[in-house]
Amino acid sequence: MIRHMLRINDIPRSELGQLLLRAKELKDNKIKNDVLKDKTVILIFEKASTRTRVSFEVAVHQMGGSTVFMTPNESQLGRSEPLEDTAQVLSRYADALVVRTFGQEKVRTLAEHASVPVINALTDKYHPCQVLSDMLSIYERTPDLSNVHVAWIGDGNNMAQSWINAAIYFPIYLTMAFPKGYEPDPEIIARALGMGAKINMSYDPKEAIKGAHYVNTDVFASMGQEEEQKKRMEAFMPFQVNSELMKLADPDCKVMHCLPAHRGEEVTAEVLDGPQSIIYDQAENRLHMQKAILEWAVNGLEVDLEAVSKVLAPVPNVASVHAVE
């Protein structure tokens, strides 16, 4: 069986819980192993990257493997070679493909034709590695996830949609606020609610952040949206995470951001660089979660059902639906 991770939902529920536990174990014990000894991971990046590239390269190195880094400028990826051919050829050279691109259909096509695991390192639709790393940042501070309130303030983008998927499996309470016209994909919302996720969405950032233990945001204009910058600034400025908005959150609320951040836009410097910020722990946790994901994809993980049951949401009998208000 080939273990692809194109979105959080692709990982079986029990294995997803084990992934969180394993990432924490790798971090706490500073584990370096030889899971990838004599194995090669190809990083296919059509989008520029700092944290994703470095964390994956270091992760592979710490697990005894090697990497090959590819961009469209250095390969046939930029010359319209069919993805079906790319997937089949690279599968014969490497043991896993890590892909950072634009359309979700690209990673899906690669996975359909690859004979090795394909890991989504970011698409315009999902950012599963980042949100799983963020779950690690929360879990190591708040092991009882059933009492955790996470607020998402801003764009209904790939990060927001991956948080929605995470809320299906982890017992967090997720509140979200975004400007009208910038909501997440309604099909993703409906699927999550139908699977029992505890989510409430609104157009009011004050409502979403009220009592939150963790508040998360992202840039107003992501890579590829530069032409929309002015329009987005006007729509999103009321959703800026600043000291006034933070007063409505839990007094011990932590501030999260996947980086890079634009201080003075989606978040103020006072908040992002203040004592409530955990952004650099988040960035570090990309490394530990990436190692756990690679272990799972290449070798699988032995599941401790008793331990996993403590971090996962129960499988629901009846869906609880919260509409956009």
Backbone torsions as a table, in degrees:
resi	resn	phi	psi	omega
1	MET	NA	131.3	177.9
2	ILE	-93.1	127.9	-178.2
3	ARG	-98.5	97.5	174.6
4	HIS	-90.8	149.7	170.5
5	MET	-130.3	93.9	178.4
6	LEU	-97.9	-19.5	176.3
7	ARG	-158.2	164.6	-179.0
8	ILE	-57.9	-35.7	-177.6
9	ASN	-63.5	-15.7	-178.1
10	ASP	-76.2	-13.8	-179.3
11	ILE	-93.9	126.6	177.4
12	PRO	-53.4	145.4	-173.0
13	ARG	-50.5	-51.4	-176.4
14	SER	-66.4	-36.3	179.8
15	GLU	-70.8	-31.2	177.1
16	LEU	-64.3	-43.6	176.5
17	GLY	-62.4	-40.7	179.3
18	GLN	-65.7	-33.7	178.1
19	LEU	-59.7	-43.0	178.3
20	LEU	-63.4	-45.7	179.4
21	LEU	-64.3	-40.3	-178.8
22	ARG	-67.6	-39.9	178.7
23	ALA	-61.3	-41.9	177.8
24	LYS	-65.2	-40.0	178.2
25	GLU	-63.4	-43.1	178.3
26	LEU	-60.3	-41.3	-179.3
27	LYS	-70.5	-50.9	-174.5
28	ASP	-61.8	-35.0	-175.9
29	ASN	-102.2	7.0	178.1
30	LYS	49.3	47.4	-173.5
31	ILE	-78.1	129.0	167.2
32	LYS	-122.4	133.6	-175.3
33	ASN	-137.2	-173.1	-178.5
34	ASP	-116.8	31.5	-180.0
35	VAL	-57.3	-33.2	-178.1
36	LEU	-105.7	20.6	179.2
37	LYS	-57.2	131.0	-179.2
38	ASP	63.2	18.8	177.7
39	LYS	-114.4	153.9	-178.7
40	THR	-124.1	135.3	175.8
41	VAL	-114.2	125.1	178.1
42	ILE	-95.3	126.2	177.3
43	LEU	-99.6	113.6	-179.7
44	ILE	-106.0	106.6	-173.3
45	PHE	-120.4	108.7	172.4
46	GLU	-90.9	-12.0	174.8
47	LYS	-115.4	140.9	178.7
48	ALA	-63.3	156.7	-175.3
49	SER	-159.3	148.7	169.2
50	THR	-113.0	-68.9	-173.9
51	ARG	-65.5	-42.5	-176.9
52	THR	-65.0	-47.4	-179.5
53	ARG	-63.6	-51.0	-175.2
54	VAL	-65.1	-42.6	-177.9
55	SER	-64.3	-39.6	178.1
56	PHE	-69.6	-41.7	-179.7
57	GLU	-64.4	-44.3	179.1
58	VAL	-66.5	-40.1	178.9
59	ALA	-58.5	-47.7	-179.5
60	VAL	-62.7	-42.2	179.3
61	HIS	-61.5	-44.5	-178.6
62	GLN	-69.1	-13.8	178.2
63	MET	-104.4	13.4	173.2
64	GLY	85.1	7.7	-177.6
65	GLY	-103.9	-174.3	178.1
66	SER	-130.4	160.9	-178.2
67	THR	-125.6	153.5	168.9
68	VAL	-124.8	126.8	-177.6
69	PHE	-104.6	128.6	-176.9
70	MET	-127.9	137.2	171.7
71	THR	-126.7	166.2	178.3
72	PRO	-58.1	-30.3	-178.1
73	ASN	-71.2	-19.7	-173.2
74	GLU	-113.9	12.6	-174.4
75	SER	-155.3	179.8	177.7
76	GLN	-74.4	-5.7	178.7
77	LEU	-58.2	-31.7	-179.2
78	GLY	-90.9	6.0	-177.1
79	ARG	-121.8	27.2	172.1
80	SER	65.4	26.5	171.7
81	GLU	-66.5	135.2	179.9
82	PRO	-57.2	137.3	179.5
83	LEU	-62.3	-30.2	178.2
84	GLU	-60.0	-41.0	178.7
85	ASP	-69.9	-42.7	179.5
86	THR	-57.9	-46.4	-178.2
87	ALA	-60.3	-45.9	-176.1
88	GLN	-70.7	-37.7	179.5
89	VAL	-70.0	-48.5	-177.7
90	LEU	-65.1	-30.0	177.8
91	SER	-61.6	-26.2	-179.2
92	ARG	-83.7	-11.3	179.6
93	TYR	-102.7	-30.1	-167.5
94	ALA	-127.5	174.1	-177.2
95	ASP	-109.0	-9.0	175.9
96	ALA	-166.9	152.4	176.4
97	LEU	-120.0	128.1	175.7
98	VAL	-111.5	121.3	-168.2
99	VAL	-123.5	129.1	176.5
100	ARG	-123.7	110.3	-171.3
101	THR	-147.1	-166.7	-177.7
102	PHE	-94.0	-70.0	-174.9
103	GLY	-81.6	137.6	176.9
104	GLN	-62.2	-28.2	-179.5
105	GLU	-64.3	-24.1	179.1
106	LYS	-69.4	-46.2	178.9
107	VAL	-69.0	-31.6	178.4
108	ARG	-65.8	-43.0	178.8
109	THR	-65.2	-42.7	177.7
110	LEU	-59.5	-43.9	-178.8
111	ALA	-65.6	-36.9	-179.1
112	GLU	-65.0	-26.3	-174.4
113	HIS	-114.4	-5.0	179.5
114	ALA	-86.5	150.4	175.1
115	SER	-107.9	15.2	174.2
116	VAL	-131.8	162.8	-179.5
117	PRO	-60.0	141.1	173.4
118	VAL	-115.6	126.3	-178.3
119	ILE	-114.5	127.7	178.2
120	ASN	-80.0	108.1	178.3
121	ALA	-90.9	-1.6	171.4
122	LEU	152.8	133.4	166.1
123	THR	-134.2	176.1	177.6
124	ASP	-66.5	-19.1	-176.3
125	LYS	-95.3	-37.4	-175.3
126	TYR	-140.5	154.1	172.9
127	HIS	-138.4	67.4	-172.0
128	PRO	-64.1	-38.3	-178.7
129	CYS	-62.0	-40.3	-179.2
130	GLN	-66.7	-45.9	-176.3
131	VAL	-69.9	-35.3	175.0
132	LEU	-65.9	-37.3	174.3
133	SER	-63.8	-38.4	177.4
134	ASP	-66.3	-36.6	175.2
135	MET	-62.2	-36.2	175.4
136	LEU	-63.2	-41.7	179.5
137	SER	-61.7	-35.4	177.8
138	ILE	-75.6	-47.0	-175.1
139	TYR	-61.7	-38.1	-178.2
140	GLU	-70.9	-16.8	176.1
141	ARG	-99.4	-32.6	-175.4
142	THR	-134.4	82.2	-176.2
143	PRO	-60.0	-29.2	177.8
144	ASP	-86.8	90.0	-175.0
145	LEU	-69.4	-17.2	-177.6
146	SER	-68.3	-17.2	179.5
147	ASN	-106.7	16.0	-175.3
148	VAL	-98.8	129.0	176.0
149	HIS	-109.9	114.5	178.3
150	VAL	-106.2	131.3	176.6
151	ALA	-111.0	134.9	173.0
152	TRP	-111.8	123.6	-177.8
153	ILE	-120.5	118.1	176.4
154	GLY	135.1	-135.1	-171.8
155	ASP	-78.8	144.7	174.3
156	GLY	-85.5	56.0	-169.8
157	ASN	-93.5	-160.5	-179.1
158	ASN	-62.3	-34.0	176.5
159	MET	-67.3	-48.6	179.7
160	ALA	-58.2	-42.4	-177.5
161	GLN	-69.8	-31.2	175.4
162	SER	-74.5	-32.0	173.9
163	TRP	-65.0	-38.7	177.6
164	ILE	-61.5	-43.5	177.6
165	ASN	-64.0	-39.6	179.9
166	ALA	-62.7	-34.8	-177.8
167	ALA	-68.2	-14.5	174.9
168	ILE	-69.1	-36.1	-169.0
169	TYR	-105.4	-29.8	178.7
170	PHE	-103.8	142.9	-170.7
171	PRO	-80.5	32.5	178.4
172	ILE	-76.0	158.9	170.5
173	TYR	-103.2	118.5	-174.8
174	LEU	-109.5	121.9	173.0
175	THR	-113.9	143.9	-174.5
176	MET	-137.1	144.2	175.5
177	ALA	-139.1	134.8	-178.9
178	PHE	-151.7	157.9	177.4
179	PRO	-67.3	153.3	176.4
180	LYS	-62.2	134.4	-177.3
181	GLY	96.9	-6.7	-178.6
182	TYR	-124.9	31.5	-179.5
183	GLU	-74.9	158.7	172.6
184	PRO	-66.0	167.6	177.7
185	ASP	-57.0	122.1	-177.6
186	PRO	-61.3	-28.1	178.1
187	GLU	-68.0	-36.9	178.2
188	ILE	-67.3	-41.1	177.9
189	ILE	-62.8	-48.5	-177.1
190	ALA	-62.1	-40.9	179.4
191	ARG	-62.8	-44.5	-178.8
192	ALA	-63.8	-44.9	179.3
193	LEU	-64.9	-37.8	178.9
194	GLY	-67.4	-20.0	178.5
195	MET	-100.2	11.7	172.2
196	GLY	91.8	9.4	179.2
197	ALA	-62.8	140.8	178.5
198	LYS	-92.4	93.2	-174.3
199	ILE	-132.0	137.9	172.4
200	ASN	-132.5	129.4	-175.9
201	MET	-121.5	145.2	179.6
202	SER	-151.7	-179.0	175.1
203	TYR	-108.9	16.4	-175.8
204	ASP	-120.4	107.2	-179.3
205	PRO	-62.4	-29.7	178.8
206	LYS	-66.5	-37.0	178.3
207	GLU	-69.8	-41.8	-176.3
208	ALA	-68.5	-35.8	-173.8
209	ILE	-86.8	-11.4	-175.0
210	LYS	-56.9	116.5	177.3
211	GLY	75.4	7.1	-176.1
212	ALA	-66.8	144.1	176.1
213	HIS	-90.8	-25.4	177.8
214	TYR	-140.3	132.9	176.5
215	VAL	-121.0	132.9	-173.4
216	ASN	-125.9	141.9	177.4
217	THR	-146.4	177.5	-178.9
218	ASP	-151.1	172.0	-179.1
219	VAL	-60.2	153.7	179.8
220	PHE	-71.5	-36.3	179.4
221	ALA	-125.6	115.2	-179.5
222	SER	-82.5	174.9	179.1
223	MET	-57.3	127.3	-177.9
224	GLY	97.2	-4.8	-178.9
225	GLN	-114.6	19.3	-174.9
226	GLU	-59.4	-33.2	-178.6
227	GLU	-68.8	-18.2	-179.9
228	GLU	-94.1	5.1	-170.9
229	GLN	-53.5	-51.8	-175.9
230	LYS	-62.4	-46.3	180.0
231	LYS	-62.6	-41.5	-179.3
232	ARG	-68.7	-37.6	179.0
233	MET	-58.8	-42.9	-179.7
234	GLU	-64.9	-39.9	-177.0
235	ALA	-75.1	-34.0	-169.2
236	PHE	-98.0	-15.9	-176.5
237	MET	-56.4	-35.1	175.8
238	PRO	-65.3	-9.6	-179.1
239	PHE	-104.1	13.3	177.9
240	GLN	-63.4	134.3	175.9
241	VAL	-85.3	107.0	-178.0
242	ASN	-130.6	179.0	-174.9
243	SER	-62.2	-33.7	179.2
244	GLU	-67.2	-44.0	179.1
245	LEU	-65.9	-37.9	-178.1
246	MET	-64.7	-22.3	179.1
247	LYS	-63.8	-21.7	-178.6
248	LEU	-84.9	-15.7	-179.6
249	ALA	-80.4	173.6	173.1
250	ASP	-56.5	143.3	-178.4
251	PRO	-56.1	-28.8	179.9
252	ASP	-99.0	16.7	-177.6
253	CYS	-57.6	137.8	177.7
254	LYS	-102.4	144.8	-178.5
255	VAL	-101.8	132.6	-177.4
256	MET	-125.4	149.4	177.9
257	HIS	-158.9	133.4	-176.7
258	CYS	-75.6	-14.0	179.4
259	LEU	64.4	151.0	0.7
260	PRO	-71.6	151.4	-177.5
261	ALA	-110.5	150.9	174.4
262	HIS	-111.4	92.0	-179.5
263	ARG	-60.6	134.1	-177.1
264	GLY	93.7	-7.2	175.2
265	GLU	-109.6	-94.7	-176.9
266	GLU	-69.7	-19.9	179.9
267	VAL	-152.1	146.3	178.5
268	THR	-83.2	155.4	177.4
269	ALA	-61.6	-35.9	-179.8
270	GLU	-58.3	-40.7	-179.4
271	VAL	-79.0	-47.5	-174.1
272	LEU	-66.3	-32.3	-178.2
273	ASP	-101.4	8.4	-177.3
274	GLY	-88.0	-178.7	-174.4
275	PRO	-68.3	-17.3	179.9
276	GLN	-86.6	-8.5	-176.2
277	SER	-79.1	137.1	176.1
278	ILE	-125.4	28.9	-172.1
279	ILE	-64.4	-31.9	-177.6
280	TYR	-80.4	-29.3	171.1
281	ASP	-65.1	-40.0	175.9
282	GLN	-57.3	-47.7	-178.0
283	ALA	-62.3	-42.5	177.8
284	GLU	-61.2	-39.5	-175.4
285	ASN	-67.8	-13.6	171.5
286	ARG	-58.4	-41.3	-178.9
287	LEU	-61.1	-48.9	-174.9
288	HIS	-69.4	-40.1	178.0
289	MET	-69.2	-38.3	177.9
290	GLN	-60.0	-39.8	178.1
291	LYS	-63.6	-42.1	179.1
292	ALA	-65.5	-40.8	179.7
293	ILE	-63.6	-43.2	179.4
294	LEU	-64.5	-41.7	176.5
295	GLU	-58.0	-48.1	-179.7
296	TRP	-60.8	-46.4	-175.2
297	ALA	-65.4	-39.2	-175.0
298	VAL	-87.0	-41.8	-172.7
299	ASN	-118.7	-16.4	-171.6
300	GLY	80.7	168.0	179.6
301	LEU	-127.7	137.4	174.7
302	GLU	-75.6	126.1	-172.7
303	VAL	-93.8	127.8	171.6
304	ASP	-95.8	97.0	-171.8
305	LEU	-60.3	-36.8	179.9
306	GLU	-65.8	-44.9	-180.0
307	ALA	-67.9	-41.4	-178.1
308	VAL	-64.2	-36.0	-178.2
309	SER	-61.1	-21.7	-178.2
310	LYS	-81.9	-13.8	-178.3
311	VAL	-113.5	-11.6	-177.9
312	LEU	-100.0	152.8	172.8
313	ALA	-73.5	146.2	176.1
314	PRO	-65.6	150.2	175.8
315	VAL	-68.2	122.2	-173.2
316	PRO	-76.5	151.8	172.3
317	ASN	-93.4	-35.1	-178.8
318	VAL	-132.7	131.6	179.3
319	ALA	-72.2	144.4	175.9
320	SER	-112.6	113.9	-171.1
321	VAL	-104.8	130.1	175.6
322	HIS	-122.0	116.6	-178.8
323	ALA	-79.5	163.5	171.8
324	VAL	-67.4	126.3	-175.9
325	GLU	-100.1	NA	NA
